[in-house]
Amino acid sequence: MHIKTKQPRKQRRLLYQAPLHVRHKLMSAHLSDDLRKEYGFRSLPVRKGDVVVVMRGEHKGHSGKVIRVDLSKYRVFIEGLVRKKADGTEVFIPIHPSKLEIIRLNLDDKWRKEIIERKTAAKSLAEKGLREW
């Protein structure tokens, strides 16, 4: 999604009114160094079942499996990352995907495999194109 405006109010408006296919891409997180070397690209959208580690904030260093991805609020919920409410019930702490690093991918989904293949093919084509110049 290419946005031409620099105005903060329009940036926020586009974020709040973004359709689901754009929201999904905005839910991307960086890959770990091992995955980056293996696949040849930097980031992927976070999906349920991925194993992530929190890189910033109060919960830095916590790792766990992604339980839920909330596209409406741009937040990810991680297994084991809970807070106790006043009545004693536990609720999951929402984390923004930019603060996460994916350390293990959930490859059960056939669409996820297709996305990875497409990105690796595009990367190899771009490298070939650069070498020809």
C-alpha positions in Angstrom: 0.0 0.0 0.0 1.6 3.2 -1.2 0.4 6.3 0.6 1.3 9.7 -0.8 0.3 11.8 2.1 2.6 12.8 5.0 -0.2 14.3 7.1 -0.6 12.4 10.4 -4.4 12.7 10.4 -4.6 11.1 7.0 -2.1 8.4 7.9 -4.3 7.6 10.9 -7.5 7.7 8.9 -6.0 5.3 6.3 -4.9 2.9 9.1 -8.4 3.0 10.8 -10.2 2.5 7.5 -7.9 0.0 5.9 -9.5 -3.1 4.3 -8.7 -6.6 5.6 -6.2 -7.5 2.9 -4.2 -4.4 3.7 -4.5 -4.9 7.5 -3.1 -8.4 7.1 0.1 -7.0 5.5 0.4 -4.4 8.2 0.4 -7.2 10.8 4.0 -8.2 9.7 6.8 -9.0 12.0 10.5 -9.6 11.4 11.9 -13.0 11.0 14.7 -14.3 13.2 18.2 -14.4 11.7 18.0 -18.2 11.1 14.7 -17.9 9.2 16.0 -14.8 7.3 19.0 -16.8 6.1 16.8 -19.8 5.2 14.1 -17.9 3.2 16.0 -14.8 2.0 13.5 -12.2 3.1 13.1 -10.0 6.2 9.4 -10.2 7.3 6.1 -12.0 7.0 2.6 -11.3 8.4 2.1 -13.0 11.8 -0.3 -15.9 11.8 -2.0 -18.1 14.4 0.4 -20.9 15.4 3.7 -19.0 14.8 6.2 -19.0 17.6 7.3 -15.4 18.4 9.5 -13.6 20.9 8.7 -10.1 22.3 11.6 -7.8 21.4 10.4 -4.5 23.1 8.6 -3.3 26.1 7.8 -4.7 29.5 7.5 -8.3 28.3 10.8 -8.3 26.4 12.2 -11.8 26.0 9.0 -13.6 26.4 8.4 -16.2 23.7 5.3 -18.3 22.9 2.8 -19.4 20.3 0.5 -16.9 18.7 -3.1 -17.7 19.9 -5.0 -15.0 18.2 -4.4 -12.2 15.7 -6.8 -9.2 16.0 -6.9 -7.4 12.6 -9.4 -4.8 13.9 -7.0 -3.5 16.6 -3.7 -4.5 15.0 -2.7 -6.7 18.0 -1.4 -10.2 18.6 -2.1 -12.4 21.6 0.7 -14.8 22.8 0.4 -18.0 24.8 1.5 -17.5 28.4 1.4 -13.7 28.2 -1.5 -12.9 30.6 -2.5 -10.3 33.2 -4.7 -10.9 36.2 -7.8 -8.6 36.5 -9.1 -7.4 39.8 -11.7 -10.2 39.9 -8.9 -12.8 39.4 -9.6 -13.7 35.8 -6.7 -13.8 33.4 -6.7 -11.9 30.1 -4.2 -12.0 27.3 -2.0 -9.0 26.8 -2.2 -7.5 23.3 1.1 -6.9 21.6 1.7 -4.9 18.4 3.4 -7.2 15.7 6.2 -4.6 15.1 7.5 -5.5 18.6 7.7 -9.2 17.8 10.2 -11.5 16.0 9.0 -14.7 14.4 11.3 -17.6 15.5 9.3 -20.5 14.1 6.7 -20.4 11.3 3.5 -22.3 11.2 3.6 -24.1 7.8 0.4 -26.1 8.1 -1.4 -23.6 5.9 -1.0 -24.2 2.1 -1.5 -20.5 1.5 1.4 -19.7 3.8 3.7 -22.0 1.8 2.5 -20.3 -1.4 3.4 -16.9 -0.1 6.8 -18.0 1.0 7.5 -19.6 -2.5 6.3 -16.4 -4.2 8.5 -14.2 -2.0 11.6 -16.3 -2.5 11.0 -16.4 -6.3 10.6 -12.7 -6.4 13.8 -12.2 -4.4 15.8 -14.5 -6.7 14.4 -12.7 -9.8 15.4 -9.3 -8.4 18.9 -10.5 -7.6 19.3 -11.8 -11.2 18.0 -8.5 -12.5 20.5 -6.6 -10.4 23.4 -8.7 -11.6 22.5 -8.1 -15.3 22.9 -4.4 -14.9 
